[in-house]
Amino acid sequence: MQYARKIVARGNVNVNTEDPIVTRGAVEEARNHYAYTLGPAADVPAKVRAGAGVGKI
C-alpha cells in the first residue's frame, strides 16, 4: 500500500516570518496510530537548551 506524504504543523510560534502560512487539504491524525501529547510551541526553546550540550546525549 502506498501513502500520500503530507505534513501538518499546529500551534507554531512564527518569529520574523514574511512567508504566508498556507492551509489546505487534510491529513490523517497521528493519534490514530500512536499516543502522544502535543506540548506548547513556546516551551520548545527551553527544552532544547535543557537537553543540548556536552554530555547531554
CYANA upper distance limits for C-alpha pairs under 8 A (distance plus 0.5 A):
  6 LYS  CA     27 VAL  CA      7.09
  7 ILE  CA     27 VAL  CA      7.92
  8 VAL  CA     27 VAL  CA      7.52
 11 GLY  CA     40 PRO  CA      7.54
 11 GLY  CA     41 ALA  CA      6.63
 12 ASN  CA     41 ALA  CA      6.03
 13 VAL  CA     41 ALA  CA      6.66
 13 VAL  CA     42 ALA  CA      7.20
 28 GLU  CA     32 ASN  CA      8.06
 29 GLU  CA     33 HIS  CA      8.34
 30 ALA  CA     34 TYR  CA      6.95
 30 ALA  CA     35 ALA  CA      8.47
 31 ARG  CA     35 ALA  CA      5.85
 31 ARG  CA     36 TYR  CA      7.11
 39 GLY  CA     43 ASP  CA      7.89
 40 PRO  CA     44 VAL  CA      7.99
 43 ASP  CA     47 LYS  CA      6.85
 44 VAL  CA     48 VAL  CA      6.57
 45 PRO  CA     49 ARG  CA      6.72
 46 ALA  CA     50 ALA  CA      6.55
 47 LYS  CA     51 GLY  CA      6.74
 48 VAL  CA     52 ALA  CA      6.37
 49 ARG  CA     53 GLY  CA      8.43
 51 GLY  CA     56 LYS  CA      6.40
 51 GLY  CA     57 ILE  CA      8.39
 52 ALA  CA     56 LYS  CA      6.51
 52 ALA  CA     57 ILE  CA      8.44
